[in-house]
Amino acid sequence: MKNKDSRIILEKDLSDFLYNKNKSNLNISFNRIAFVFFIFFFISVIYTIHLVHLGARESNNQNIGNDKETFNNLYRADITDRNGNYIVKTVSSIDVGISTKQVIDKKKLILNLKYIFPNKDYQKINSKLNNKNFFYFEKKVSDENYEKLMQLGDKSIQPEEKLTRIYPEKNLFSHIIGQIDDDNNGISGLEKSLDENLKNSPKPIKLSVDKDVQFLIRQELLTFNKIFKTQGSAAILMDVNNGQIFSLVSLPDFDPNKREKILNKNLINRATKGVYEFGSVFKTFTLAAGLHEKIIETDTMFNDLPKSIKCAGYPISEYDDEIPTSLSAEQILIRSGNIGSVRIGQKIGEHKFKSFLNKLGVLSKTRFDIEEVGSPLKFNWGKCSLATASFGHGITTTLLQLAKGYSILVNGGYDVNPSLILSDEKKLENKTVVLEKNVSKKILPILRKIVTEKEGTASLANVNGYEIGGKTGTAQKSISGGYSNKKINTFISIFPTSKPKFVLALMLDEPKTNKDYIYHFRDGSDIKYKGTPFNTAGWTTVEVAGQIVEKIGPILATKYSEVN
């Protein structure tokens, strides 16, 4: 009995043991299943988040794709300089907005956003969330932050892909490029004149300008605007043989990235739009007209020239009392004689002189790649107006037209059309002949002497190695009923004069003297002169031109010509 009881107890213990063992095995199996399920669940969550991410992007892309017209309206072709450097670029960007109606947990959303964008004003953001209206949280989001936002998997965060027009060089080409409006339409400059091309061209549009040259010229103008305290300035560097513009600068300028309304009249494009009396730079046209019409030669003498004459009761005088009373036609231009120029103009006559200026394109609006081009004021021809026009008084034009006119004078007499668009046209073949070819041969040595001889007015531009020639112009600014003491100073230079390649047309608007400025003559003499004695072109624009050629000369010689 005792043994039986013992067996029974043993069987009971064994049953308990087997039960506990099976229970343990069951727990192990359950844990394994739970672990596998957890892994599966975790992967599913990650996958779901990924799908939400992709879905958001695809949804956004679909929205853009479904509205192709809207998206295409934002496209505008890039613009580069002649060397392929981007001046204007259309880039894809992402703006992130928040649909407040889809916000589930505002506190959680703000906490997540703070982690990604810690520097935002979240008081304002919280207010916007309370307004229950859609708002843009961040524009032009970086790729890194965009990925972080999408990983949140929050449906209230809604990205929008956009095309954005940017101007990486900011102010550098502002007067050339112009602006676009909020609807992506060009409203000024090349953005306006090339509007349709920019919207439809699959390739970048290449300009004739050189970014490095543009930068250097602009820097010099900025520097001398401060030195001479000008109202503004402008410069055009153009190939005399084909009209391609390497640089066009007008100051002050603006940043097209800001899309500001240009209300300041001082922001006028002085290189193309501004219409001015330029003074003595016209004397070159007067001499050239006489040579073209074969009325005079460079050695034709003009004797007994008075110091002053009257026309319609108004006096015309020499600017310099030391100018001799007997001068050759060549010397009249070198010394910039007013009375001598009048005498040459009188020999030519009103009709022929007017016709000559028209051939150069000086008296009519120039066809150009941008619309901001000025029209010369109507000029009433007569005996007295012929006299004043002969030395550049009373007659108006633009700096662009001066560059064109001088190019024709020195390139052998071929017509050229100034252009900002790069073309393969490099030679003068099949060009329209405007002047007698010999006119250039006769004019060029004289322009060189204006720079090299002590009697000339542009000795500060005698930069060694570049054979610069040119003509200065100092003109009083016209006001109602007369003229002020404020000046427009101009210098039109050609280099190299032995084989003309470039014209540099430069003007300063209302320059002042500077008693502390130190002049360094560039002819190898190392002569220095302190202080600006007169606010004339010979002491202002000529100095600026000399500085510019020193800076850009090596670039031009290396890249584009053999300047020596």
C-alpha positions as CSV (number, residue, x, y, z in Angstrom):
1,M,0.0,0.0,0.0
2,K,2.8,2.2,0.8
3,N,4.5,1.4,-2.4
4,K,1.3,2.0,-4.3
5,D,0.9,5.4,-2.7
6,S,4.5,6.2,-3.6
7,R,3.8,5.3,-7.2
8,I,0.8,7.4,-7.3
9,I,2.7,10.4,-5.9
10,L,5.5,9.8,-8.4
11,E,3.0,9.7,-11.3
12,K,1.5,13.0,-10.0
13,D,4.9,14.6,-9.8
14,L,5.8,13.4,-13.3
15,S,2.5,14.8,-14.6
16,D,3.3,18.2,-13.1
17,F,6.8,18.0,-14.5
18,L,5.5,17.2,-18.0
19,Y,2.9,19.9,-17.8
20,N,5.5,22.5,-16.7
21,K,7.8,21.4,-19.4
22,N,5.2,21.7,-22.1
23,K,4.2,25.0,-20.7
24,S,7.8,26.2,-20.9
25,N,8.1,25.0,-24.5
26,L,4.9,26.9,-25.3
27,N,6.3,30.1,-23.8
28,I,9.4,29.8,-25.9
29,S,7.4,29.2,-29.1
30,F,5.2,32.2,-28.3
31,N,8.2,34.4,-27.7
32,R,9.7,33.4,-31.0
33,I,6.5,34.1,-32.8
34,A,6.2,37.4,-31.1
35,F,9.7,38.4,-32.0
36,V,9.2,37.5,-35.7
37,F,6.0,39.4,-35.7
38,F,7.7,42.4,-34.1
39,I,10.4,42.3,-36.9
40,F,7.7,42.1,-39.5
41,F,5.8,44.9,-38.0
42,F,8.9,47.1,-37.8
43,I,9.7,46.5,-41.4
44,S,6.2,47.2,-42.3
45,V,6.3,50.6,-40.5
46,I,9.5,51.5,-42.3
47,Y,8.1,50.5,-45.6
48,T,4.9,52.4,-45.0
49,I,6.8,55.6,-44.1
50,H,8.8,55.1,-47.3
51,L,5.6,54.7,-49.3
52,V,4.2,57.8,-47.7
53,H,7.4,59.7,-48.6
54,L,7.3,58.4,-52.2
55,G,3.6,59.1,-52.4
56,A,4.1,62.6,-51.3
57,R,6.8,63.2,-53.9
58,E,4.8,61.4,-56.6
59,S,1.7,63.3,-55.7
60,N,3.6,66.5,-56.0
61,N,5.1,65.4,-59.3
62,Q,1.7,64.4,-60.5
63,N,0.3,67.7,-59.6
64,I,3.0,69.4,-61.6
65,G,2.6,66.9,-64.4
66,N,-1.1,67.3,-64.5
67,D,-0.6,71.1,-64.8
68,K,2.0,71.1,-67.5
69,E,1.0,74.5,-68.7
70,T,1.7,76.1,-65.3
71,F,5.0,74.3,-65.0
72,N,6.1,75.2,-68.5
73,N,5.3,78.8,-67.9
74,L,7.9,78.8,-65.3
75,Y,10.6,77.5,-67.6
76,R,13.1,80.0,-69.1
77,A,16.3,79.1,-70.8
78,D,19.6,79.8,-69.0
79,I,21.8,82.7,-70.2
80,T,25.6,82.5,-70.3
81,D,28.5,84.7,-71.2
82,R,30.7,84.0,-74.3
83,N,32.8,81.5,-72.2
84,G,29.8,79.5,-70.9
85,N,29.7,81.1,-67.4
86,Y,26.1,81.3,-66.1
87,I,24.7,84.8,-65.9
88,V,21.1,83.6,-65.5
89,K,19.9,80.2,-64.5
90,T,16.5,78.4,-64.0
91,V,16.7,76.0,-61.1
92,S,14.3,73.5,-59.5
93,S,13.4,74.2,-55.9
94,I,10.9,72.9,-53.3
95,D,8.7,75.0,-51.3
96,V,7.1,73.3,-48.2
97,G,3.7,74.4,-47.1
98,I,1.4,73.2,-44.2
99,S,-2.2,72.3,-44.6
100,T,-3.6,73.2,-41.2
101,K,-6.8,71.2,-41.8
102,Q,-4.8,68.0,-41.9
103,V,-2.8,68.6,-38.7
104,I,-3.5,65.8,-36.2
105,D,-1.2,66.7,-33.4
106,K,0.0,70.3,-33.4
107,K,2.4,70.0,-30.5
108,K,4.1,66.9,-32.1
109,L,4.3,68.7,-35.5
110,I,5.9,71.8,-34.0
111,L,8.4,69.7,-32.0
112,N,9.4,67.8,-35.2
113,L,9.8,71.0,-37.1
114,K,11.9,72.6,-34.4
115,Y,14.3,69.7,-34.7
116,I,14.8,70.3,-38.4
117,F,14.5,74.1,-38.4
118,P,15.5,75.3,-35.0
119,N,15.8,79.0,-36.0
120,K,12.2,79.6,-37.0
121,D,9.8,81.9,-35.1
122,Y,7.5,79.2,-33.8
123,Q,5.2,81.7,-32.1
124,K,4.2,83.0,-35.5
125,I,4.0,79.5,-36.8
126,N,1.7,78.5,-34.0
127,S,-0.5,81.4,-34.8
128,K,-0.7,80.4,-38.4
129,L,-1.6,76.8,-37.4
130,N,-4.4,78.2,-35.3
131,N,-5.8,80.2,-38.3
132,K,-6.6,77.0,-40.1
133,N,-5.3,78.3,-43.4
134,F,-2.7,76.8,-45.7
135,F,0.6,78.6,-45.4
136,Y,4.2,78.2,-46.7
137,F,6.5,77.1,-43.9
138,E,9.8,77.2,-45.8
139,K,10.7,78.1,-49.4
140,K,13.6,76.7,-51.4
141,V,14.2,73.8,-48.9
142,S,17.5,72.0,-49.1
143,D,17.6,68.4,-50.2
144,E,18.7,67.3,-46.8
145,N,15.9,69.1,-44.9
146,Y,13.4,67.9,-47.5
147,E,14.3,64.3,-46.8
148,K,14.0,64.9,-43.1
149,L,10.5,66.4,-43.5
150,M,9.3,63.5,-45.7
151,Q,10.5,61.0,-43.1
152,L,8.0,62.5,-40.7
153,G,5.2,61.0,-42.8
154,D,2.9,63.9,-41.8
155,K,0.2,64.5,-44.4
156,S,-0.1,68.1,-43.3
157,I,3.4,68.8,-44.7
158,Q,2.9,69.4,-48.4
159,P,5.9,70.0,-50.7
160,E,5.6,71.9,-54.0
161,E,8.3,71.7,-56.7
162,K,8.9,75.0,-58.5
163,L,11.2,76.5,-61.1
164,T,13.1,79.6,-59.9
165,R,14.9,82.2,-61.9
166,I,18.2,83.2,-60.3
167,Y,20.9,85.7,-61.1
168,P,24.2,84.4,-59.6
169,E,26.2,87.5,-60.6
170,K,23.6,89.8,-58.9
171,N,24.2,93.4,-60.0
172,L,27.0,92.7,-62.5
173,F,24.7,92.3,-65.6
174,S,21.6,93.9,-64.4
175,H,21.2,96.6,-67.1
176,I,21.8,93.9,-69.8
177,I,19.6,91.1,-68.3
178,G,16.8,93.2,-66.9
179,Q,13.9,91.7,-64.8
180,I,10.9,89.4,-64.9
181,D,7.6,89.9,-63.2
182,D,5.8,87.6,-60.7
183,D,4.2,85.8,-63.7
184,N,7.6,84.9,-65.1
185,N,7.3,87.4,-68.0
186,G,10.2,89.6,-69.0
187,I,9.7,93.3,-68.3
188,S,13.1,94.8,-69.2
189,G,16.5,94.1,-70.7
190,L,17.1,90.8,-72.5
191,E,14.5,89.1,-70.3
192,K,11.9,91.1,-72.1
193,S,13.3,91.4,-75.6
194,L,14.1,87.6,-75.7
195,D,11.0,86.6,-73.8
196,E,9.7,84.1,-76.3
197,N,13.1,82.6,-77.1
198,L,13.8,82.1,-73.4
199,K,10.5,80.3,-72.9
200,N,11.0,78.0,-75.9
201,S,14.8,77.5,-76.2
202,P,16.0,74.0,-75.0
203,K,19.6,75.3,-74.8
204,P,21.2,78.2,-73.0
205,I,21.4,81.5,-74.9
206,K,25.0,82.6,-75.1
207,L,25.9,86.3,-75.0
208,S,28.9,88.1,-76.4
209,V,29.9,89.6,-73.0
210,D,32.9,88.4,-71.0
211,K,32.2,88.0,-67.2
212,D,35.7,88.8,-66.2
213,V,36.0,91.9,-68.3
214,Q,32.6,93.0,-67.2
215,F,33.6,92.6,-63.5
216,L,36.9,94.6,-63.9
217,I,35.3,97.5,-65.8
218,R,32.4,97.7,-63.3
219,Q,34.9,97.7,-60.4
220,E,36.9,100.6,-61.9
221,L,33.7,102.6,-62.5
222,L,32.6,102.0,-58.9
223,T,36.0,103.1,-57.6
224,F,36.1,106.3,-59.7
225,N,32.4,107.1,-59.0
226,K,33.6,107.6,-55.4
227,I,36.8,109.4,-56.3
228,F,35.1,111.9,-58.6
229,K,31.8,111.8,-56.7
230,T,29.8,111.3,-59.9
231,Q,26.0,110.9,-60.3
232,G,26.7,107.8,-62.4
233,S,28.8,106.4,-65.2
234,A,28.7,104.0,-68.1
235,A,31.1,102.1,-70.3
236,I,30.8,100.0,-73.5
237,L,33.6,97.7,-74.8
238,M,32.9,96.6,-78.3
239,D,34.6,94.8,-81.2
240,V,34.9,97.4,-83.9
241,N,34.8,94.7,-86.6
242,N,31.6,92.9,-85.9
243,G,29.8,95.0,-83.2
244,Q,29.9,92.2,-80.6
245,I,29.8,93.8,-77.1
246,F,32.3,92.4,-74.5
247,S,31.1,94.6,-71.7
248,L,28.2,97.0,-71.1
249,V,28.1,98.7,-67.7
250,S,25.8,101.4,-66.3
251,L,26.0,102.7,-62.7
252,P,24.2,102.8,-60.5
253,D,22.7,99.3,-61.1
254,F,20.5,96.9,-59.2
255,D,20.1,93.3,-58.1
256,P,17.5,91.5,-60.4
257,N,17.1,88.7,-57.8
258,K,15.1,91.1,-55.6
259,R,12.5,91.9,-58.3
260,E,12.2,95.5,-57.1
261,K,10.3,98.1,-59.0
262,I,12.9,100.4,-60.6
263,L,11.5,103.9,-59.7
264,N,14.7,105.8,-59.2
265,K,15.4,107.8,-62.4
266,N,19.1,107.7,-61.6
267,L,19.0,103.9,-62.4
268,I,18.6,104.7,-66.1
269,N,20.8,102.7,-68.4
270,R,23.3,105.4,-69.2
271,A,25.0,103.3,-71.8
272,T,22.0,102.8,-74.1
273,K,19.0,104.8,-72.9
274,G,20.6,108.1,-71.7
275,V,20.7,110.8,-74.4
276,Y,23.4,113.4,-73.9
277,E,25.4,116.2,-75.5
278,F,28.9,114.7,-75.6
279,G,30.9,117.7,-76.8
280,S,34.2,117.4,-78.5
281,V,34.0,113.7,-79.3
282,F,31.9,114.9,-82.3
283,K,35.0,116.8,-83.7
284,T,36.3,113.5,-85.0
285,F,33.1,113.1,-87.0
286,T,33.6,116.6,-88.4
287,L,37.1,115.9,-89.6
288,A,36.1,112.5,-90.9
289,A,33.2,114.0,-92.9
290,G,35.6,116.5,-94.6
291,L,38.0,113.6,-95.5
292,H,35.1,111.4,-96.7
293,E,33.7,114.2,-98.9
294,K,37.3,115.0,-100.1
295,I,36.8,118.6,-99.1
296,I,39.9,118.7,-96.9
297,E,43.0,116.7,-96.2
298,T,44.7,116.2,-92.8
299,D,47.3,118.8,-93.7
300,T,44.8,121.4,-94.9
301,M,45.7,124.7,-93.2
302,F,43.2,127.0,-91.5
303,N,44.8,130.4,-90.9
304,D,43.8,133.5,-88.9
305,L,41.4,131.6,-86.7
306,P,39.8,134.0,-84.2
307,K,39.5,133.2,-80.5
308,S,35.8,133.8,-80.5
309,I,33.0,134.2,-83.0
310,K,29.3,135.0,-82.7
311,C,26.3,133.1,-84.2
312,A,22.8,134.4,-83.8
313,G,24.2,136.6,-81.1
314,Y,25.7,133.8,-79.1
315,P,29.5,133.6,-78.6
316,I,31.5,130.5,-79.6
317,S,34.9,130.6,-78.0
318,E,38.0,128.4,-77.6
319,Y,38.2,126.5,-74.4
320,D,41.9,127.1,-74.3
321,D,43.4,130.5,-75.1
322,E,46.7,128.9,-75.9
323,I,45.4,127.3,-79.0
324,P,47.2,128.8,-82.0
325,T,45.4,130.9,-84.6
326,S,46.8,128.8,-87.5
327,L,46.3,125.1,-87.4
328,S,46.1,122.2,-89.9
329,A,43.0,120.0,-89.9
330,E,44.9,117.3,-88.0
331,Q,46.1,119.8,-85.4
332,I,42.5,121.1,-84.9
333,L,41.5,117.7,-83.8
334,I,44.6,117.0,-81.7
335,R,44.2,120.4,-79.9
336,S,40.4,120.0,-79.8
337,G,39.9,123.5,-81.3
338,N,36.3,124.8,-81.3
339,I,36.7,127.5,-83.9
340,G,38.7,125.3,-86.3
341,S,36.1,122.6,-86.1
342,V,33.4,125.2,-87.0
343,R,35.4,126.2,-90.0
344,I,35.7,122.6,-91.2
345,G,32.0,122.2,-90.7
346,Q,31.2,125.3,-92.7
347,K,33.3,123.9,-95.6
348,I,31.4,120.6,-95.5
349,G,28.0,122.2,-95.4
350,E,24.8,121.4,-93.5
351,H,23.5,118.8,-96.0
352,K,26.6,116.8,-96.3
353,F,27.4,116.8,-92.6
354,K,23.9,115.6,-91.7
355,S,24.2,112.9,-94.3
356,F,27.5,111.8,-93.0
357,L,26.2,111.5,-89.4
358,N,23.3,109.5,-90.6
359,K,25.7,107.0,-92.3
360,L,27.3,106.5,-89.0
361,G,24.0,106.0,-87.3
362,V,24.5,108.8,-84.9
363,L,21.3,110.7,-85.5
364,S,18.7,107.9,-85.4
365,K,17.7,105.3,-82.8
366,T,20.1,102.3,-82.9
367,R,18.6,98.8,-83.5
368,F,19.7,96.8,-80.5
369,D,19.0,93.6,-78.5
370,I,17.4,95.3,-75.6
371,E,14.5,97.8,-75.8
372,E,16.1,100.4,-73.4
373,V,17.6,102.5,-76.2
374,G,17.3,106.2,-76.4
375,S,16.4,108.3,-79.4
376,P,18.5,111.4,-80.2
377,L,16.6,114.7,-79.7
378,K,15.3,116.4,-82.8
379,F,18.0,118.7,-84.2
380,N,17.0,121.7,-86.2
381,W,19.7,122.3,-88.8
382,G,20.7,125.7,-89.8
383,K,23.9,127.8,-90.2
384,C,24.3,128.2,-86.4
385,S,23.3,124.7,-85.5
386,L,25.8,123.4,-88.1
387,A,28.5,125.5,-86.4
388,T,27.6,124.1,-82.9
389,A,27.2,120.5,-84.1
390,S,30.7,120.7,-85.6
391,F,32.2,120.8,-82.1
392,G,29.5,118.7,-80.4
393,H,27.3,121.4,-78.9
394,G,23.5,121.2,-79.0
395,I,23.4,117.9,-80.8
396,T,22.6,114.7,-78.8
397,T,23.0,110.9,-79.1
398,T,23.7,107.9,-76.9
399,L,27.0,106.3,-75.8
400,L,26.0,103.2,-77.8
401,Q,25.7,105.2,-81.0
402,L,29.1,106.9,-80.3
403,A,30.6,103.4,-80.0
404,K,29.0,102.4,-83.3
405,G,30.1,105.6,-85.1
406,Y,33.7,105.4,-84.0
407,S,33.8,101.7,-84.9
408,I,32.8,102.6,-88.5
409,L,35.4,105.4,-88.6
410,V,38.3,103.0,-87.7
411,N,37.4,99.6,-89.1
412,G,37.8,100.6,-92.8
413,G,34.4,102.2,-93.2
414,Y,32.1,99.2,-92.8
415,D,28.8,99.3,-91.0
416,V,28.4,97.4,-87.8
417,N,25.4,96.6,-85.6
418,P,26.1,96.5,-81.9
419,S,25.0,93.2,-80.4
420,L,24.8,91.3,-77.1
421,I,24.2,87.9,-78.7
422,L,27.2,85.9,-79.6
423,S,27.5,84.9,-83.2
424,D,30.1,83.2,-85.3
425,E,30.4,86.3,-87.4
426,K,34.1,87.4,-87.1
427,K,35.0,89.0,-90.4
428,L,33.8,92.0,-92.3
429,E,33.0,90.0,-95.4
430,N,29.7,91.0,-97.2
431,K,29.4,94.1,-95.0
432,T,27.9,97.3,-96.1
433,V,30.6,99.9,-97.0
434,V,29.6,103.3,-95.5
435,L,32.8,105.4,-95.8
436,E,35.8,105.7,-98.0
437,K,38.4,103.1,-96.7
438,N,41.2,105.7,-96.6
439,V,39.2,107.7,-94.0
440,S,40.2,105.1,-91.4
441,K,43.8,105.2,-92.4
442,K,43.9,109.0,-92.0
443,I,41.9,109.2,-88.8
444,L,43.7,106.5,-86.8
445,P,47.1,108.2,-86.6
446,I,45.5,111.4,-85.4
447,L,43.6,109.6,-82.6
448,R,46.8,108.1,-81.6
449,K,48.6,111.5,-81.4
450,I,45.8,112.8,-79.2
451,V,47.1,110.3,-76.6
452,T,50.8,110.4,-77.3
453,E,51.6,114.1,-78.0
454,K,51.8,116.7,-75.3
455,E,49.3,119.0,-77.1
456,G,46.8,116.2,-77.0
457,T,44.1,116.0,-74.4
458,A,44.4,112.3,-73.5
459,S,47.9,111.6,-72.4
460,L,46.8,109.8,-69.2
461,A,45.5,107.0,-71.4
462,N,48.9,106.3,-73.0
463,V,49.3,102.8,-71.5
464,N,52.5,101.1,-72.7
465,G,51.9,98.2,-75.0
466,Y,48.3,98.8,-76.1
467,E,48.5,101.6,-78.7
468,I,45.5,103.5,-77.4
469,G,44.0,106.3,-79.5
470,G,40.9,108.3,-78.8
471,K,39.1,111.6,-78.4
472,T,37.9,113.4,-75.3
473,G,34.6,115.3,-74.8
474,T,33.6,117.7,-72.1
475,A,30.0,119.0,-72.3
476,Q,27.9,121.2,-70.0
477,K,24.6,119.6,-69.0
478,S,21.6,121.3,-70.5
479,I,18.9,122.7,-68.3
480,S,15.7,124.6,-69.0
481,G,16.7,127.6,-71.1
482,G,20.4,127.1,-71.0
483,Y,23.3,125.2,-69.5
484,S,24.6,124.4,-66.1
485,N,28.1,124.1,-64.8
486,K,27.6,120.3,-64.3
487,K,29.3,118.2,-67.0
488,I,29.1,115.0,-69.0
489,N,32.7,113.8,-69.6
490,T,33.4,111.3,-72.3
491,F,36.4,109.5,-73.8
492,I,36.1,107.2,-76.8
493,S,39.2,105.1,-77.2
494,I,40.4,102.7,-79.8
495,F,43.1,100.0,-79.4
496,P,45.4,99.0,-80.9
497,T,45.4,101.8,-83.5
498,S,47.8,99.8,-85.8
499,K,45.1,97.2,-86.2
500,P,41.9,98.3,-84.5
501,K,40.0,95.6,-82.5
502,F,38.2,97.3,-79.6
503,V,36.4,100.6,-78.9
504,L,36.0,101.6,-75.3
505,A,33.3,104.2,-74.9
506,L,33.3,105.8,-71.5
507,M,31.3,108.5,-69.8
508,L,31.1,110.1,-66.3
509,D,28.0,112.0,-65.2
510,E,28.8,115.1,-63.2
511,P,32.4,114.3,-62.1
512,K,34.1,116.6,-59.5
513,T,37.7,117.4,-58.9
514,N,39.6,115.5,-56.2
515,K,42.5,117.4,-54.6
516,D,44.0,114.2,-53.0
517,Y,44.0,111.9,-56.0
518,I,47.4,111.0,-57.4
519,Y,47.8,110.6,-61.1
520,H,50.4,108.2,-62.5
521,F,51.3,108.6,-66.1
522,R,51.5,105.2,-67.9
523,D,53.9,106.0,-70.7
524,G,57.0,104.8,-68.9
525,S,58.0,108.2,-67.5
526,D,56.7,107.4,-64.0
527,I,55.5,111.1,-63.7
528,K,53.1,111.6,-60.8
529,Y,50.7,114.5,-60.3
530,K,48.6,115.1,-57.2
531,G,45.1,116.7,-57.4
532,T,42.6,117.1,-60.2
533,P,43.1,120.6,-61.7
534,F,39.9,120.6,-63.8
535,N,36.8,118.4,-63.9
536,T,37.3,117.9,-67.7
537,A,37.4,114.7,-69.6
538,G,41.2,114.8,-69.9
539,W,41.5,114.6,-66.1
540,T,38.6,112.3,-65.4
541,T,37.3,109.9,-68.1
542,V,40.8,109.5,-69.6
543,E,42.2,108.5,-66.2
544,V,39.5,105.9,-65.8
545,A,40.0,104.5,-69.3
546,G,43.7,104.1,-68.6
547,Q,43.0,102.2,-65.5
548,I,40.5,100.0,-67.3
549,V,42.8,99.1,-70.2
550,E,45.6,98.2,-67.8
551,K,43.2,95.8,-66.1
552,I,41.4,94.2,-69.0
553,G,44.3,94.4,-71.6
554,P,46.0,91.1,-70.6
555,I,42.6,89.3,-70.7
556,L,41.8,90.6,-74.1
557,A,45.3,89.9,-75.4
558,T,45.2,86.4,-74.1
559,K,41.7,85.4,-75.1
560,Y,40.7,87.4,-78.1
561,S,43.5,89.2,-79.9
562,E,47.1,89.9,-80.3
563,V,47.2,93.3,-78.7
564,N,50.8,94.6,-78.7
